[in-house]
Amino acid sequence: MNISVVGTGYVGLVTGVSLAEIGHHIICVDIDEAKVEKMKQGISPIYEPGLDELMSRNIEAERLSFTINHQEGFRHADVIYIAVGTPENEDGSANLAFVEQAARDIAKHITKDTIVVTKSTVPVGTNDRILEIIKENQIHNMQIDIVANPEFLREGSALKDSFNGDRIVIGANNDYAAGMIEKVNEPFGVPIYHTDIRSAELIKYASNAFLATKISFINEIAAICERVGANVEHVAKGMGMDQRIGEKFLNAGIGYGGSCFPKDTKALIQIAGNVAYDFELLKGVVNVNQKQRALLVDKLNERFATLADKRIAVLGLAFKPNTDDMREAASIIVTEILIEQGATVIAYDPVAMENAKKLLHSNIIYAESVEESLEDADAALVLTEWDEIRNADPSGFQAMKSPIVFDGRNCFSVEKMRDSGVEYWSVGR
């Protein structure tokens, strides 16, 4: 099938490449000319394991192409996916400017009956608005069907999720459109769930909000564990063995970040507020996470009388491993506070440092390795659980001025760190 994808951010590019891999002819449309030229060469603008290889393979097979020209991009499309960003407004609501512009572009350039699929995360009712915009701006009187098809991709595991996901949600208000999009997705071999459009829109927000709730809940349990002498890892394992609860997303640490959980939880609070419902539980989840991201600095201040003139190694900057995404990363808050309190920050991340340099305080020093960052440091903070960091030999911390480690991701064994002569502070243990 001929499919166009509008937007080549994280969701759009992974969606386009994955659909090409299962045999569809995909043309990705983006307004950034430099980015498009780079992608034409098989170079991904984002870090995602395996994505470059799949891009190159499908470009070579002539199933994947890129353009900045909407007319070229939509000319032969049977299906058009909208996968543009929906950034957060100041009040927490989703900014739909890019979605609405995509709808106008589609209206002006389609020349045949088309199914428009919304992949972007959008508030309830947005697909109705997309259809309205297209009908208002159509040049040719074509049949337009709208389908909500939310994404459930984890950064760092997006390709795996595309081909091995838990479900594909198809929200449509007519059987023809639903059946066509099911046909598009059948080669993935992933269970397909059909529902109405508004329920599909809400499934995405509800799913992310529930996972964020699990994270904030276990972080609150971790705080209690520290005060009563329990081990949060043991508590989480005992909880997770209950199939009604499950073990995933019960890892205590310094909270969630990234492009989805922070934005989607706030957007769902706003969606509820728009219909005069006070989502108290989710407000608590957001507040706990805000507090949690500064937890290691609180522990540092408990340990040291002052951070002025202290040399602090920061290990990991991205919001999670296997991505270069810095959006809502704990490192943003942590490094800012450290520098405000007079510390010297030496940071290391295996992938995200170039993005970090655009975002973090200009006084941060960047190291080329874990070992370099630790040299002569007064303390080390673990913010991202990269394998390179998780697998580091505890004896390596002896290169520090004083081997004191504050681990925000519980990467290391308490016993091994103690046996290696490291003063070790973790979360809930």
N, C-alpha and C positions, 0 to 999 in steps of 0.2 A: 504494500500500500504506500502511496505517496503521502508523506507526513512532514509538516513544517513545525519547528519549535521556535517560539519567540522568546529570546533571552538565553544567554549562554553563561549564566552564573552556575552555582553549584548544582542546583536542581535541573536546570535546562540542559546543561552539557551532558550530565550523567544520563538523563532521560533520552536525549538524542542518540548518544553513542550506544546505549543499551538497546534501543529500538532498532538501530541499524544492525547490531550484532544478531538480532533474531530474524533479520531478513528484509526489513522495511527500507524504503528509500527515504532518507532523511535530509532535509535542508534546514540548517540552523540559522536564524536571523538575529543579528545584533547590530546596534548602532555604532559600536566602537570599532572603527576601521583597523586600528593597529592590532587589536585583540583578534579580529577576524583573520587578518593576514597570518598571525601566529598560529591560529588553529588550523588554517589551511595546510600548514606544514606539519601537522600532527603534534603540535606542541600545546599541551594543556595549560591554560592560565591559572589553574588551581592545582594544589597538591592533593592527589588521590591515588593511592597505590593501584597500578595496573591500567590507569586511564589512558596514558599516552600510547600504550601498546594497542589497546582496542581502537583508539582514534585512528592511528596509522593504518591498521589492518582494514578498517571499513572505508577509509578514504581511498586506499589502494583498490578495494573491491568496488569502488564507485557507488557505494550505498550511503555515503556520508559526505556532505559538502556544507560550505558556510558562505554567507553573503550579508552585505549591509543593505541590499536592495529589497524592499518589501514586495515590489511587484514581481521580481524574480523569485522571491521566496514563497509567495503564495499562489503563483500561477497554476501549478498543477496539483495543489494540495487537496486531498480528500479529507484530511484531518489537520487541524492546527492546534498545537498545544501552547497555552500561555504559561510561561515559566519565568516571569519577571519578578523582581524583588518587591516585597511589601514591608518596607522598613517601618520602624516604630515612630509614631508621632509623639509629641511631648506629653500628651495625656495618656499614653499607653495604647491607643488605638492603632490599627494598621493603616499605613499610608497607601492608598490605592491609585495614586497618580500614574504609576507605570502600567498597572493593569488596565486602567481606563484608556490610556494612550494606545496600548496594544489593541484594544477593542476598536478604537477609531481607525487604526492602521489596517486592521483586518477588513473593516467595513469598506474602506476605500479601494482595496486591491484585490479582493476575491472576485473570481469570474465564473464560479460554479457552486453548486450546492455543497455546503461544508459543515462538518461537525467541529465545533470549537470546544476544546477540552481545557479546563482550568486546572493546572498543576500547582500554581502558586497557592500559598496558604492565605485564604481570604475569609473575612467575617461572613456570618450567615446572611444570605440575601444578595451577596455580591454577584453570583452568577445570573440572577435575574437582572441586575443592573448592566452586566456585560451584554446580555441579549438586547436590552433596551437601547444601549449605545450603538450597537451594530445596526439595528433596524433604523435608528434615527439618522445614521450617517452612510447607509448603503448607497452606492452608485448604481449597482446592478441589483435587480430584485431577485435574489437567490434565497433558497431555503437554508435557514441556519438552525442547527440544533446545538444545545449546550449540554455539556457533561462535566460534572465535578469529579475529579480523579486525584485526590490528595496524595502527596508523596510521604513515604515513611523511611527515608534514607538516613542512615547514620554516617556522618562525616568520618572518613577513614575506613568505612566498611560499605560504602555506597554501592559499589559494583556487586559485591556479595549479596547485599540486600535486594538489588534489582532482580537477581536470578534465583534468590532463595528466600524471598520475603515471607512474612506470615500471611499476608492477604493483599489483594488489590481491591480497593474500594471504587465502585463505579456508581455515581449518583446521577440519575437521569429521570426525566419526567415522561419519556416515551420509550417504548420497547425497541424501536428501530435504532436510535442512537446508542442505547445501552448495549444492544447486540453487536453493533459495529465496533465499539470500543472493547468489548469482550473479545471479539475476533482479533483485534490488534494485539491484545495482551496474552492470548492463549499460548503462544510459543514459550512464554516464561515458565509455564507449568506451575504457577503460584495460585492458590485458592482465590476465587473471585467472589466478592460480596456485592450484591446489587441492593441499592436503596434509592430513596429520593434525593434530590439535589441538596436540600437544606440539611438533611441528616448527614450527608457526606461531608458537607462543609464543617459541621460541628464535630464529626468523628476525629478529625485531625487535631483540633484544639483540645478536645477532651482527652485524647490519648497522651499528648505531650504534657498536659496539666497533671494527669494522674502519675506519670513517671516522675515529674518534678516533685510531686507530693511525696512519693516514696523516698526520694533523695533527701528532702528536707526532714522527713520523719526520722530516718535513720541517723541523721546528723544531730537531731535533738536527743535521740536515744544515746548517741555517743557522748554528749555532754553529761548526761546522767551517769553513764558508765564511769567516766573519769571521777565523778564525785562519790560513787559508791564502791569503787574498786572492782568493777566488772570489765569484761573485754567485749567491745562492740562486735568484733568479728565472730566471736562465739555466739553472741546474741543473734546476730544477723543470720548465721548459718542455721541456728535452731528455729528461727522464724521462717526462713526460706524453705525448710523441709516440708512445711505445710503447703500443699498444692494450691490452696486458696490464696496464698500470699506470693509464693515463688521467690527465688533467690536473686533474680536480676534487679538492678538498681537499688540494692541494699548495701552499697559500699560507702562507708563513712569517709568524709574528707572535707574539702573546703568548698563544696557546693558545685552547682552546675553553671555552665556558661554557654557560649556558642551563639549561633544564629537563630535557634529555634526555641528552646525552653524559656529563656528570659522574655523574648518577644511574645511568644504565644500565651504564656501565663498572663502577662499584662493585658494582652488583647482580649482574652476570654473574660477577665475581670471587667473590661470595658464593654464587651458584648452584653454581659449580664447587667451592667449598670444602665445600658441603653434601654433595657426592658424593665427597669426599676427593681432589679434583684441584686442584693448585696451578697457577693460571693465571699463570705468571711473566711472560709477555709483556705481558699486560694490566696487571699491577701496574706494570710499567715505564712503560707509556703514561700511567697516572694520575700517577705520580711526576714524569715529565717535564713534564706539564701544570701540576702544582702549582708547580714551579720556574719555568716559563715566564711565569706570570702576574705575577711580580715582576721580570721582566727589565728593564723600563724604569727601575725604581727602582735596580737594580744599576748601570745605565749612568749614571744621574744621580749616584750616589755616586762613580762613577769620574771623572766630569767635575768635580764640585764637592767641595771639602774638607769642607763641611758644608751641610746643607739648612736649618739653623736660620735663621729670618727670611727665607728665600727665598720669593718669590711664584711659585707654580706653576700654570699654566693646564692644566686637564684637559679635553680635547675628546672628548666622547662618553662616556656612562655605561652605556647598555644593553649587553647581552652581544654584540649584533650589530645592524646597521642594520635599519630598518623594523619595529621592535618596541619596546614600552616595558618589556619583560621584563628585570628586574634579577637574576634568579636565576643565581647562580654567575658574575656579571659580574666581569671583571678589575678594574673600577673599585673594587669593594668592598675588595679586598686593597691595591691601589695607594694609594688615598686614605687608608686607615687607616695605612699605613706612613709616608706623607708627613707626616701630622699628628703621628704619634708622634715623627718626627725633627725636628719644630719648624717645618715649612713652613706657609705660608698657601696654601690650595687654593681656586682659583676655577674652578668647573666649569660646563660647558655641554653640554646634550644637547637636540636639537630636540623630543623626544617624552617621554623617560623621567624628567625631573627631578622630577615629582610622586612617582613611585614611589621615586626615589632619596632624596628627603627623608625618607621613612619608614624607610629602611634604612641610609643612610650616616651618618658622624660629624656631630654637630650643629654642629661648627665650620666646616663647608664653606660657602663663599660661592657663590651661584648667579648666573650671568650670563644676560642675555637674548639674547646673540648670541655668535658666535665672536669678533667684533671686541672686544666688551666684555671677554671673558675674557682676551684677549691683552694688553690695555692695561697697560703697565708691568710685565709679567711677566718674571721672570728665566729661565724656561724653560717650554716647552709640551710636554705629553704627548698624543699621539693614541692613544686607546684604542678608538674605534669608527669604522668607515669609512663614516659617513653621507655621502651625495652632497654635502651642504652643506659638509662638512669636506674631502672628497676634492677638490672643485672649487674650493676657496679659492685665491685668487691668492697665490703665494709671497711677493710683495711686502708682503702684509698683515702678515706677521710682523715687519716693521720697526717696528710699533707697540709691540713689546716693549721692555723695558729693554735686553735683549740678545737678539737673534734666534737662540735655540738651541731646536731642535725634536727631540724624541725620538719617533719614529713607530713605534708598535707594530703597525701594519697595513700598512706600506709603501705609503702612499697617494700619495706624491709622487715625482717624478723626482729622482734624486740630482743630476743635472746642472742641472736648473732651480732647485733649491734652492741649490746652490752659486753659480750665476750671479746669484741674487737676494741674495747676501750672507748666507745663512742657514747657521749651523752645524747640520748635519743628521746625526742618528744614526738609523739604521733597523735592520732585523733581517736579518742575513745578507748585507748588501750593502756 
